Amino acid sequence: MEVLGAVTQHIGRQSQRWQPPFSLEEICSVVREYYKQCLLQNLQNTEHAPNRSIAGPELVAWFQSLWRDSAVPREYLVRLSTIAA
């Protein structure tokens, strides 16, 4: 989880700089899995993997930012909304 968390954070900060860039589908897939594992595992005292009380609001904020962006295909939002599936 620490590695997945560090990679997810790096993607969030640096994905625009990579060539070729990650697709939105790739980013959503990685972030979805990351938050799913954060919510399921509820790890404590880790540097890159928040517990579920932090991960939940972070996921909601990210979902809301995607929701407000009309360029984001709605199918990605449907997948994110079923994160526990």
Secondary structure, DSSP 8 states (H G I E B T S, - for coil): -HHHHHHHHHHHHHGGGSSS---HHHHHHHHHHHHHHHHHH---S-SS---HHHHHHHHHHHHHHHHH-TTS-HHHHHHHHTTT-
